[in-house]
Amino acid sequence: MSDQQIQPVFAIEKLFVKDISLEVPNAPQIYLEAQQPEINMQLSTASQQLDEGYFENVLTVTVTATLGERTVFLVEVAQGGIFQIRNVPAEDLEPILGMACPNILFPYVREVVSDLVTRAGFPPVVLAPINFEQLFMQRQAQEQAASQDAPTTVQ
C-alpha cells in the first residue's frame, strides 16, 4: 500500500432517455376544454451495478393531467445515467445512488416533460424542485419502521 490515499471517484459517464411515453387519450375533444387540469406527479428511482465501479441509476417521472374523470395527458419519462463510483465506503454507496444521482438526473427529466407537454399542444408543465435527500431519509425511516414491526422468529 502506498503512502498516497486512494481518492474517491464519482463521475457521470453517460446520461440518456431510457424510456419515454406521451398519451393524449381524449384528443381532439380535450383541446376544446377551457378548465385548468389537475396535475399529479409520481416518481421513482432504481439503481443497479453494471460492472466494477459502474452503476446505472434511473429516475422515472409520471405526470398525469386530469379534468374530472378524463385524462388530459399522461407523460412518463425514464431518465437514465451511468455513473462511475469507486473508492467509496460501502455505507456511502446507497446515499449516493439515492440522493446524488437522482439530483443530477432530475433537471433532464424536468426538461423532457416540459418539452413533451408543449409538443402535445398544452402549456408547459414545469416540475417543482425535489428534495431527494428528504425522500431518501423518509424511505429509510419507513424501511426501518417496517423491519421493526416485522415479527421475529427465534429457533
C-alpha positions in Angstrom: 0.0 0.0 0.0 1.4 3.4 -0.9 1.5 6.5 1.2 -0.9 8.2 -1.2 -4.6 7.9 -0.1 -6.9 6.3 -2.6 -9.2 9.1 -3.8 -13.0 8.5 -4.2 -14.3 8.8 -7.7 -17.7 10.0 -8.8 -18.2 10.7 -12.4 -21.0 10.9 -14.9 -20.3 8.5 -17.8 -23.5 8.9 -19.8 -26.9 10.5 -19.5 -29.8 9.2 -21.6 -33.5 8.9 -22.0 -34.2 5.2 -21.3 -38.0 5.3 -21.9 -40.5 8.0 -22.9 -44.2 7.9 -23.4 -46.9 10.6 -24.2 -50.6 9.9 -24.3 -53.5 12.3 -25.1 -56.3 9.8 -25.0 -59.2 12.3 -25.3 -57.8 14.3 -28.2 -59.1 16.2 -30.1 -62.1 17.0 -27.9 -59.9 17.7 -24.8 -58.4 20.7 -26.6 -61.8 22.4 -26.5 -61.8 22.4 -22.7 -61.2 25.8 -21.0 -60.7 24.5 -17.5 -57.2 24.0 -15.9 -56.5 20.4 -15.4 -55.3 18.9 -12.1 -51.6 17.8 -12.4 -50.3 14.8 -10.5 -46.7 13.7 -10.4 -45.2 10.4 -9.2 -41.5 9.5 -9.2 -39.4 6.5 -8.5 -35.7 5.7 -8.7 -33.9 2.4 -9.4 -30.2 1.5 -9.4 -28.1 -1.4 -10.5 -24.5 -2.2 -10.7 -23.4 -2.7 -14.3 -19.7 -3.5 -13.7 -17.0 -3.0 -11.2 -17.3 0.7 -10.2 -20.1 1.4 -12.7 -23.8 1.9 -11.8 -26.9 2.7 -13.7 -29.4 5.0 -12.0 -32.9 5.6 -13.5 -35.3 8.3 -12.4 -38.8 7.7 -13.6 -41.4 10.5 -13.5 -45.0 10.1 -14.4 -47.1 13.3 -14.9 -50.9 12.9 -15.3 -53.2 15.8 -16.0 -56.9 15.2 -15.4 -60.2 17.0 -15.8 -62.6 15.2 -13.5 -62.5 11.6 -14.6 -61.0 12.3 -18.0 -57.2 12.2 -18.7 -56.0 15.2 -20.5 -52.5 13.8 -20.9 -50.1 11.3 -19.4 -46.3 11.7 -19.7 -43.8 9.2 -18.5 -40.1 9.7 -18.7 -37.3 7.3 -17.5 -34.1 9.3 -17.5 -31.0 7.1 -17.0 -27.5 7.8 -16.1 -24.3 5.7 -15.9 -22.1 6.7 -13.1 -18.6 5.7 -12.2 -18.4 5.4 -8.4 -15.2 4.0 -6.9 -13.2 4.0 -3.7 -16.3 4.9 -1.7 -17.1 3.2 1.6 -20.0 0.7 1.2 -22.2 2.6 3.7 -21.9 5.7 1.4 -22.9 4.0 -1.8 -26.7 3.8 -1.1 -27.0 7.6 -0.3 -25.0 8.4 -3.4 -27.3 6.3 -5.6 -30.4 7.5 -3.7 -29.7 11.2 -3.5 -26.8 12.4 -5.6 -27.6 10.5 -8.8 -31.4 11.5 -8.9 -30.4 15.1 -8.2 -28.3 15.0 -11.4 -31.0 13.3 -13.4 -33.9 15.5 -12.3 -33.2 18.6 -14.4 -33.1 16.4 -17.6 -36.4 14.8 -16.7 -37.9 18.2 -16.0 -36.9 19.5 -19.4 -38.2 16.4 -21.3 -41.6 16.5 -19.5 -42.0 20.2 -20.3 -41.0 19.7 -23.9 -43.3 16.8 -24.4 -46.3 18.5 -22.9 -45.7 21.6 -25.1 -45.3 19.4 -28.2 -48.7 17.8 -27.3 -50.3 21.2 -27.6 -50.6 22.1 -23.9 -48.9 24.9 -21.8 -45.6 23.6 -20.4 -45.5 21.8 -17.1 -42.6 22.9 -15.0 -41.9 20.4 -12.3 -41.1 21.9 -8.9 -37.6 21.0 -7.5 -37.5 17.8 -5.5 -35.6 17.3 -2.2 -34.1 13.8 -2.9 -32.3 13.9 0.4 -35.6 14.2 2.3 -37.2 11.5 0.2 -34.2 9.2 0.8 -34.4 9.8 4.6 -38.2 9.2 4.6 -37.7 5.9 2.7 -35.0 4.7 5.1 -37.2 5.6 8.1 -40.1 3.7 6.6 -37.9 0.7 5.8 -36.5 0.8 9.4 -40.0 1.0 10.9 -41.2 -1.9 8.7 -38.3 -4.1 9.8 -39.0 -3.3 13.5 -42.7 -4.1 13.0 -41.9 -7.5 11.4 -42.3 -10.4 13.7 -39.1 -12.1 14.8 -38.8 -15.8 15.0 -36.4 -17.4 17.5 -35.5 -21.0 16.9 
